[in-house]
Amino acid sequence: VVRDKIPEIIAESGKKCHLKQLDDESFLAEIEKKLIEEVNEYTESKDVEELADLLEVIYRISELKGVSSDELDKIRKDKTGKRGKFDSNLFLIDSEKS
């Protein structure tokens, strides 16, 4: 899985590449693999730019599942209202029945 302009960038560098355009179902399976790759890249590098790549992959997965980036953000905001954010840096050690 590569970004749309990568073949052009490769061609401008004097190289050739071979591509296959996938249908949405096949592409979804491949971009979900890319999601793991991008998470691993961020985990290794800690580079914020990798987070931008993650977002781009997440937005495309969402679109392939029929949810726009605006709808995804609404879902995120609704969940934030119900469960909060991660602003307090909380780490759950355990929980017990009362």
C-alpha positions as CSV (number, residue, x, y, z in Angstrom):
1,V,0.0,0.0,0.0
2,V,1.4,3.3,-1.1
3,R,0.2,6.9,-1.2
4,D,-1.3,8.1,-4.5
5,K,1.7,10.2,-5.5
6,I,4.4,7.6,-4.8
7,P,4.5,6.2,-8.3
8,E,5.0,9.7,-9.7
9,I,7.8,10.4,-7.2
10,I,9.4,7.1,-8.2
11,A,9.1,8.0,-11.9
12,E,10.6,11.4,-11.3
13,S,13.6,9.7,-9.7
14,G,14.2,7.9,-12.9
15,K,13.0,4.5,-11.7
16,K,10.1,2.4,-12.8
17,C,7.5,0.7,-10.6
18,H,4.8,-1.9,-11.1
19,L,1.4,-1.3,-9.6
20,K,-1.8,-3.1,-9.2
21,Q,-5.0,-1.2,-8.4
22,L,-7.1,-3.2,-5.9
23,D,-10.8,-3.3,-5.4
24,D,-12.0,-1.8,-2.1
25,E,-12.3,-5.2,-0.3
26,S,-8.8,-6.2,-1.2
27,F,-7.4,-2.8,-0.5
28,L,-9.1,-2.7,3.0
29,A,-7.3,-6.0,3.9
30,E,-3.9,-4.5,2.7
31,I,-4.4,-1.1,4.3
32,E,-5.2,-2.8,7.6
33,K,-1.8,-4.4,7.4
34,K,-0.4,-0.9,6.7
35,L,-2.0,0.3,9.9
36,I,0.1,-2.1,11.9
37,E,3.2,-1.1,9.9
38,E,2.6,2.5,10.7
39,V,2.0,1.8,14.4
40,N,5.3,0.0,14.5
41,E,7.1,2.8,12.7
42,Y,5.8,5.3,15.2
43,T,6.7,3.0,18.1
44,E,10.3,2.6,16.9
45,S,10.9,6.3,15.9
46,K,8.6,8.2,18.2
47,D,8.4,10.7,15.3
48,V,5.2,12.8,15.3
49,E,5.2,12.6,11.5
50,E,4.4,8.9,11.8
51,L,1.3,9.9,13.6
52,A,0.2,11.9,10.5
53,D,0.7,8.7,8.5
54,L,-1.4,6.8,11.0
55,L,-4.2,9.3,10.7
56,E,-4.1,9.1,6.9
57,V,-4.4,5.3,7.0
58,I,-7.1,5.5,9.7
59,Y,-9.2,8.0,7.6
60,R,-8.9,5.7,4.5
61,I,-10.0,2.6,6.5
62,S,-12.9,4.6,7.8
63,E,-13.9,5.7,4.3
64,L,-13.7,2.1,3.1
65,K,-16.1,1.1,5.9
66,G,-18.5,3.8,4.8
67,V,-17.7,6.4,7.5
68,S,-16.3,9.8,6.5
69,S,-13.5,11.5,8.4
70,D,-16.1,14.0,9.8
71,E,-18.3,11.1,11.0
72,L,-15.3,9.4,12.5
73,D,-14.5,12.6,14.4
74,K,-18.1,12.8,15.6
75,I,-17.8,9.2,16.9
76,R,-14.6,10.1,18.6
77,K,-16.1,13.2,20.2
78,D,-19.2,11.2,21.4
79,K,-17.0,8.6,22.9
80,T,-14.9,11.4,24.6
81,G,-18.1,12.7,26.1
82,K,-19.0,9.3,27.5
83,R,-15.6,8.0,28.5
84,G,-13.3,11.0,28.6
85,K,-10.0,11.6,26.9
86,F,-6.5,10.6,28.0
87,D,-5.6,14.1,29.3
88,S,-5.0,13.0,33.0
89,N,-2.3,10.4,32.1
90,L,-4.2,7.7,34.1
91,F,-2.9,4.2,34.2
92,L,-5.2,1.5,35.6
93,I,-3.4,-1.0,37.9
94,D,-6.5,-3.1,38.7
95,S,-10.1,-2.9,39.8
96,E,-12.2,-4.8,42.3
97,K,-15.8,-5.6,42.9
98,S,-17.3,-3.4,45.6
